[in-house]
């Protein structure tokens, strides 16, 4: 309980633990509001993606991802659950490694790229839904 209290209110380890580190490849306890917001946006867009996918599938579209298509054949609840858990695990891993640098990109850059990709995907799905007059 003390660790949770200190990490929320005392902002322990917001940055490097040692002065000789340059902020690359270090873990922190407090990630900040921007990382939290980006992670929540990705998770909300994941839910919207699943919802719009099911609407489009009901009107003749096809699931491109073979694994998710297989889950849809089993049950839509499995589709939702596995899609959400896979996204949540990936987002958690990226948030944990927000300061790590791989090929010149930090984890926080990857998270922002995921927001951009999901936004583009949702925009594409909305375009398909409007063209087919399935919503609004």
Secondary structure, DSSP 8 states (H G I E B T S, - for coil): -HHHHHHHHS-TTSS-SSTT--SSS---S---HHHHHHHHHHHHHHHHHHHHHHHHHTTT---S-HHHHHHHHH-HHHHHHHHHHHHHHHHHHHHHTTT-EETTEEHHHHHHHHHHHHHHHHHHHHHHHHHTT---
